[in-house]
Amino acid sequence: MSTRVFWRTIIAGLFATFTMTMIAFLQAGLGLPLIDIGYFLAETFNHIHQSEVYSILWGNAAYMIIGIILALIWVVFLQQWIPGNWAIQGFIYGILISLVAALVVSPLVSQAAGDTFGIFYSKTWFPGRMLLAGLVMHLGYGLMLTLCLKYADIEKEDE
């Protein structure tokens, strides 16, 4: 990976993560749950301490870094294997991220925070709406990421 591809991927990851964050907050207006991932992460970090050692700033920093890592994973490992134009690729990546989040990441993070969402949010009050909310957020991330990478001229051949 060239330096140019690396930095453009990081910037695309930041834009995609910001887009996902805005979708997470705005979808509450559509009756879906408001999902504040930065808050969830900060609460998870603080769970093992007697007091709040980590502020929301640390949770949001971790969230942005995860978004960058997901962008790098896409460019380095997955982009070359997923067919289609940027929109199809973004759609597929968004679905893939949403499945991994609902099956593995959310249950582990919630368990680390002292509670459990369950696999596919089965132990929440509204698992269907949580699945839909997560899917909408991650579709936004995937589509914005692949659009930014297309605009930044990061194509499969650049690998």
MIDOSE-1310 file (N, C-alpha, C; in nm, 2 decimals, decimal comma, always signed):
residues 159
mstr	+0,09/-0,12/+0,00/+0,00/+0,00/+0,00/+0,09/+0,12/+0,00; +0,06/+0,21/-0,09/+0,14/+0,33/-0,10/+0,10/+0,43/+0,01; +0,18/+0,53/+0,03/+0,15/+0,63/+0,13/+0,03/+0,71/+0,09; +0,01/+0,74/-0,04/-0,10/+0,81/-0,09/-0,23/+0,73/-0,06
vfwr	-0,23/+0,60/-0,09/-0,35/+0,52/-0,07/-0,38/+0,51/+0,08; -0,27/+0,50/+0,16/-0,29/+0,49/+0,31/-0,36/+0,61/+0,36; -0,31/+0,73/+0,33/-0,37/+0,85/+0,39/-0,51/+0,88/+0,33; -0,53/+0,85/+0,21/-0,66/+0,87/+0,15/-0,76/+0,78/+0,21
tiia	-0,72/+0,66/+0,24/-0,81/+0,56/+0,30/-0,84/+0,60/+0,44; -0,75/+0,66/+0,52/-0,78/+0,71/+0,65/-0,88/+0,82/+0,65; -0,86/+0,91/+0,55/-0,95/+1,03/+0,54/-1,09/+0,97/+0,50; -1,10/+0,88/+0,41/-1,23/+0,82/+0,37/-1,29/+0,75/+0,49
glfa	-1,21/+0,68/+0,57/-1,26/+0,62/+0,69/-1,32/+0,72/+0,79; -1,26/+0,83/+0,80/-1,31/+0,94/+0,89/-1,45/+0,99/+0,84; -1,45/+1,02/+0,71/-1,58/+1,07/+0,65/-1,69/+0,96/+0,67; -1,66/+0,83/+0,64/-1,76/+0,73/+0,65/-1,80/+0,71/+0,80
tftm	-1,71/+0,72/+0,89/-1,75/+0,71/+1,03/-1,84/+0,83/+1,08; -1,80/+0,95/+1,03/-1,88/+1,06/+1,06/-2,02/+1,05/+1,01; -2,03/+1,00/+0,88/-2,16/+0,97/+0,82/-2,24/+0,87/+0,90; -2,18/+0,77/+0,94/-2,25/+0,67/+1,03/-2,30/+0,72/+1,16
tmia	-2,22/+0,81/+1,22/-2,26/+0,87/+1,34/-2,38/+0,96/+1,32; -2,38/+1,04/+1,22/-2,50/+1,13/+1,19/-2,62/+1,04/+1,17; -2,61/+0,94/+1,09/-2,72/+0,85/+1,07/-2,77/+0,79/+1,20; -2,68/+0,75/+1,29/-2,72/+0,69/+1,41/-2,80/+0,78/+1,50
flqa	-2,77/+0,91/+1,49/-2,84/+1,01/+1,57/-2,97/+1,05/+1,50; -2,97/+1,06/+1,37/-3,09/+1,11/+1,30/-3,20/+1,00/+1,29; -3,16/+0,87/+1,29/-3,26/+0,77/+1,27/-3,35/+0,75/+1,38; -3,32/+0,82/+1,50/-3,42/+0,82/+1,61/-3,54/+0,89/+1,57
glgl	-3,53/+0,99/+1,48/-3,65/+1,06/+1,43/-3,74/+0,97/+1,35; -3,69/+0,85/+1,30/-3,77/+0,76/+1,22/-3,83/+0,64/+1,31; -3,81/+0,66/+1,44/-3,86/+0,55/+1,53/-3,76/+0,44/+1,56; -3,64/+0,45/+1,51/-3,53/+0,35/+1,53/-3,46/+0,40/+1,66
plid	-3,39/+0,30/+1,72/-3,31/+0,34/+1,84/-3,20/+0,43/+1,81; -3,17/+0,53/+1,90/-3,05/+0,61/+1,88/-2,94/+0,53/+1,94; -2,83/+0,51/+1,86/-2,72/+0,43/+1,89/-2,60/+0,52/+1,90; -2,55/+0,54/+2,02/-2,43/+0,63/+2,04/-2,31/+0,53/+2,08
igyf	-2,24/+0,50/+1,97/-2,13/+0,40/+1,99/-2,02/+0,46/+2,08; -1,98/+0,58/+2,06/-1,88/+0,64/+2,15/-1,92/+0,63/+2,29; -2,04/+0,66/+2,33/-2,09/+0,64/+2,47/-2,08/+0,50/+2,51; -2,12/+0,40/+2,43/-2,11/+0,26/+2,47/-1,97/+0,22/+2,49
laet	-1,88/+0,27/+2,41/-1,73/+0,23/+2,43/-1,68/+0,30/+2,56; -1,71/+0,42/+2,58/-1,66/+0,49/+2,71/-1,72/+0,42/+2,83; -1,84/+0,38/+2,83/-1,90/+0,31/+2,94/-1,84/+0,17/+2,96; -1,80/+0,10/+2,85/-1,73/-0,02/+2,86/-1,60/-0,01/+2,92
fnhi	-1,52/+0,10/+2,87/-1,39/+0,12/+2,93/-1,40/+0,15/+3,08; -1,50/+0,22/+3,12/-1,52/+0,26/+3,27/-1,57/+0,15/+3,35; -1,63/+0,04/+3,30/-1,70/-0,06/+3,37/-1,61/-0,12/+3,48; -1,48/-0,14/+3,45/-1,39/-0,21/+3,55/-1,34/-0,12/+3,65
hqse	-1,36/+0,01/+3,64/-1,31/+0,11/+3,74/-1,41/+0,15/+3,84; -1,37/+0,20/+3,95/-1,46/+0,25/+4,06/-1,52/+0,38/+4,02; -1,45/+0,46/+3,94/-1,50/+0,59/+3,89/-1,48/+0,60/+3,74; -1,53/+0,71/+3,69/-1,53/+0,73/+3,54/-1,39/+0,78/+3,50
vysi	-1,30/+0,69/+3,46/-1,17/+0,72/+3,42/-1,16/+0,78/+3,28; -1,25/+0,72/+3,20/-1,25/+0,76/+3,05/-1,37/+0,84/+3,02; -1,35/+0,95/+2,96/-1,46/+1,04/+2,92/-1,52/+1,00/+2,79; -1,62/+1,06/+2,75/-1,68/+1,03/+2,62/-1,58/+1,06/+2,50
lwgn	-1,49/+1,15/+2,53/-1,38/+1,18/+2,43/-1,30/+1,05/+2,39; -1,27/+0,97/+2,50/-1,20/+0,85/+2,47/-1,29/+0,74/+2,39; -1,41/+0,74/+2,43/-1,50/+0,65/+2,36/-1,52/+0,69/+2,21; -1,53/+0,82/+2,18/-1,54/+0,87/+2,05/-1,41/+0,85/+1,97
aaym	-1,30/+0,87/+2,04/-1,17/+0,85/+1,97/-1,15/+0,70/+1,93; -1,19/+0,61/+2,02/-1,18/+0,47/+1,99/-1,28/+0,44/+1,87; -1,39/+0,50/+1,87/-1,49/+0,48/+1,76/-1,44/+0,52/+1,63; -1,37/+0,64/+1,63/-1,31/+0,69/+1,50/-1,20/+0,60/+1,45
iigi	-1,12/+0,55/+1,55/-1,01/+0,46/+1,51/-1,06/+0,33/+1,45; -1,17/+0,28/+1,51/-1,23/+0,16/+1,46/-1,28/+0,18/+1,31; -1,34/+0,30/+1,29/-1,38/+0,34/+1,16/-1,27/+0,34/+1,06; -1,15/+0,39/+1,10/-1,03/+0,40/+1,01/-0,98/+0,25/+0,99
ilal	-0,98/+0,17/+1,09/-0,94/+0,03/+1,08/-1,03/-0,04/+0,98; -1,16/-0,02/+0,99/-1,25/-0,08/+0,89/-1,23/-0,04/+0,75; -1,19/+0,09/+0,73/-1,16/+0,14/+0,60/-1,03/+0,07/+0,55; -0,93/+0,06/+0,63/-0,81/-0,01/+0,59/-0,83/-0,16/+0,56
iwvv	-0,91/-0,22/+0,64/-0,94/-0,36/+0,61/-1,01/-0,38/+0,48; -1,10/-0,28/+0,44/-1,17/-0,28/+0,31/-1,06/-0,27/+0,20; -0,98/-0,17/+0,21/-0,88/-0,15/+0,10/-0,78/-0,26/+0,09; -0,73/-0,30/+0,20/-0,62/-0,40/+0,19/-0,67/-0,54/+0,16
flqq	-0,78/-0,58/+0,22/-0,82/-0,72/+0,22/-0,94/-0,75/+0,13; -1,04/-0,67/+0,13/-1,17/-0,70/+0,08/-1,21/-0,64/-0,06; -1,16/-0,52/-0,09/-1,20/-0,45/-0,21/-1,18/-0,53/-0,33; -1,07/-0,60/-0,34/-1,04/-0,68/-0,46/-1,12/-0,80/-0,48
wipg	-1,19/-0,84/-0,37/-1,27/-0,97/-0,38/-1,42/-0,94/-0,40; -1,47/-0,82/-0,37/-1,61/-0,79/-0,38/-1,64/-0,73/-0,52; -1,72/-0,79/-0,60/-1,75/-0,74/-0,73/-1,84/-0,61/-0,73; -1,85/-0,55/-0,85/-1,94/-0,44/-0,87/-1,88/-0,30/-0,86
nwai	-1,96/-0,20/-0,88/-1,92/-0,06/-0,87/-1,91/-0,02/-0,72; -1,88/+0,11/-0,70/-1,87/+0,16/-0,56/-2,00/+0,14/-0,48; -2,11/+0,16/-0,54/-2,24/+0,15/-0,47/-2,27/+0,00/-0,43; -2,25/-0,09/-0,52/-2,27/-0,23/-0,48/-2,17/-0,27/-0,38
qgfi	-2,04/-0,24/-0,39/-1,94/-0,27/-0,30/-1,97/-0,21/-0,16; -2,01/-0,09/-0,15/-2,05/-0,02/-0,03/-2,17/-0,09/+0,04; -2,26/-0,13/-0,04/-2,38/-0,20/+0,01/-2,34/-0,33/+0,07; -2,26/-0,41/+0,00/-2,22/-0,54/+0,05/-2,13/-0,52/+0,17
ygil	-2,04/-0,42/+0,17/-1,95/-0,41/+0,29/-2,04/-0,36/+0,41; -2,13/-0,27/+0,39/-2,22/-0,23/+0,50/-2,30/-0,35/+0,56; -2,35/-0,44/+0,48/-2,42/-0,56/+0,53/-2,32/-0,65/+0,60; -2,20/-0,66/+0,55/-2,10/-0,75/+0,61/-2,07/-0,69/+0,75
islv	-2,04/-0,56/+0,76/-2,01/-0,50/+0,89/-2,12/-0,52/+0,99; -2,25/-0,50/+0,94/-2,36/-0,51/+1,03/-2,38/-0,65/+1,08; -2,36/-0,75/+1,00/-2,37/-0,89/+1,05/-2,26/-0,92/+1,15; -2,14/-0,88/+1,13/-2,03/-0,90/+1,22/-2,06/-0,83/+1,35
aalv	-2,11/-0,70/+1,34/-2,14/-0,62/+1,46/-2,25/-0,69/+1,54; -2,35/-0,74/+1,48/-2,46/-0,79/+1,55/-2,43/-0,93/+1,61; -2,35/-1,01/+1,54/-2,32/-1,14/+1,58/-2,20/-1,15/+1,68; -2,10/-1,07/+1,66/-1,98/-1,08/+1,75/-1,95/-0,96/+1,83
vspl	-1,94/-0,84/+1,77/-1,89/-0,72/+1,83/-1,98/-0,67/+1,94; -2,11/-0,65/+1,91/-2,20/-0,59/+2,01/-2,22/-0,69/+2,13; -2,23/-0,82/+2,11/-2,24/-0,91/+2,23/-2,12/-0,90/+2,31; -2,00/-0,89/+2,25/-1,88/-0,89/+2,33/-1,86/-0,76/+2,41
vsqa	-1,89/-0,65/+2,34/-1,87/-0,51/+2,40/-1,97/-0,50/+2,51; -2,10/-0,54/+2,49/-2,20/-0,52/+2,59/-2,17/-0,61/+2,71; -2,12/-0,73/+2,69/-2,08/-0,82/+2,80/-1,96/-0,76/+2,88; -1,87/-0,70/+2,81/-1,76/-0,64/+2,88/-1,81/-0,52/+2,96
agdt	-1,92/-0,46/+2,92/-1,97/-0,34/+3,00/-2,06/-0,39/+3,11; -2,07/-0,52/+3,13/-2,15/-0,57/+3,24/-2,30/-0,60/+3,21; -2,33/-0,60/+3,09/-2,47/-0,63/+3,04/-2,45/-0,71/+2,92; -2,56/-0,75/+2,86/-2,55/-0,82/+2,73/-2,67/-0,78/+2,64
fgif	-2,63/-0,76/+2,51/-2,73/-0,73/+2,41/-2,77/-0,86/+2,35; -2,69/-0,97/+2,36/-2,72/-1,10/+2,30/-2,68/-1,09/+2,15; -2,68/-1,21/+2,10/-2,65/-1,23/+1,96/-2,76/-1,17/+1,88; -2,73/-1,09/+1,78/-2,83/-1,02/+1,70/-2,93/-0,94/+1,78
yskt	-2,88/-0,89/+1,90/-2,95/-0,80/+1,99/-3,07/-0,87/+2,05; -3,07/-1,00/+2,06/-3,18/-1,08/+2,10/-3,22/-1,05/+2,25; -3,14/-1,00/+2,33/-3,17/-0,97/+2,47/-3,20/-0,82/+2,49; -3,23/-0,75/+2,39/-3,27/-0,61/+2,40/-3,43/-0,61/+2,40
wfpg	-3,48/-0,49/+2,43/-3,63/-0,48/+2,43/-3,69/-0,48/+2,28; -3,60/-0,45/+2,19/-3,65/-0,44/+2,05/-3,55/-0,48/+1,95; -3,52/-0,62/+1,95/-3,41/-0,67/+1,86/-3,43/-0,64/+1,71; -3,55/-0,64/+1,66/-3,57/-0,61/+1,52/-3,54/-0,47/+1,49
rmll	-3,58/-0,37/+1,57/-3,54/-0,23/+1,54/-3,39/-0,21/+1,56; -3,33/-0,28/+1,66/-3,18/-0,26/+1,67/-3,11/-0,32/+1,55; -3,15/-0,43/+1,50/-3,09/-0,49/+1,38/-3,11/-0,39/+1,26; -3,23/-0,34/+1,25/-3,25/-0,24/+1,14/-3,17/-0,11/+1,15
aglv	-3,16/-0,06/+1,27/-3,08/+0,06/+1,30/-2,94/+0,03/+1,27; -2,88/-0,08/+1,32/-2,74/-0,11/+1,29/-2,72/-0,13/+1,14; -2,81/-0,19/+1,07/-2,80/-0,21/+0,93/-2,80/-0,08/+0,85; -2,89/+0,01/+0,89/-2,89/+0,14/+0,82/-2,76/+0,22/+0,85
mhlg	-2,71/+0,22/+0,97/-2,59/+0,29/+1,00/-2,47/+0,23/+0,92; -2,46/+0,10/+0,92/-2,35/+0,04/+0,85/-2,36/+0,05/+0,70; -2,48/+0,05/+0,65/-2,50/+0,08/+0,50/-2,45/+0,22/+0,47; -2,48/+0,31/+0,56/-2,43/+0,45/+0,54/-2,28/+0,45/+0,54
yglm	-2,22/+0,38/+0,63/-2,07/+0,38/+0,64/-2,01/+0,32/+0,51; -2,06/+0,20/+0,47/-2,01/+0,13/+0,36/-2,02/+0,21/+0,23; -2,14/+0,28/+0,21/-2,16/+0,36/+0,09/-2,07/+0,48/+0,09; -2,06/+0,55/+0,20/-1,98/+0,67/+0,21/-1,83/+0,63/+0,19
ltlc	-1,79/+0,52/+0,25/-1,65/+0,48/+0,24/-1,62/+0,45/+0,09; -1,70/+0,37/+0,02/-1,66/+0,34/-0,12/-1,68/+0,46/-0,21; -1,77/+0,55/-0,18/-1,78/+0,67/-0,26/-1,66/+0,76/-0,24; -1,62/+0,78/-0,12/-1,50/+0,86/-0,09/-1,37/+0,79/-0,16
lkya	-1,36/+0,66/-0,15/-1,25/+0,60/-0,21/-1,25/+0,61/-0,36; -1,37/+0,61/-0,42/-1,38/+0,63/-0,56/-1,34/+0,77/-0,60; -1,39/+0,87/-0,52/-1,35/+1,01/-0,54/-1,20/+1,03/-0,52; -1,14/+0,96/-0,43/-1,00/+0,97/-0,40/-0,91/+0,89/-0,50
diek	-0,98/+0,82/-0,59/-0,91/+0,74/-0,70/-0,84/+0,63/-0,64; -0,90/+0,56/-0,54/-0,85/+0,44/-0,48/-0,92/+0,32/-0,54; -0,87/+0,26/-0,64/-0,93/+0,15/-0,71/-0,85/+0,02/-0,68; -0,91/-0,09/-0,72/-0,85/-0,22/-0,70/-0,71/-0,23/-0,75
ede	-0,68/-0,16/-0,86/-0,54/-0,17/-0,92/-0,44/-0,11/-0,83; -0,48/-0,01/-0,74/-0,38/+0,06/-0,66/-0,32/-0,03/-0,55; -0,37/-0,14/-0,53/-0,32/-0,23/-0,42/-0,18/-0,26/-0,45
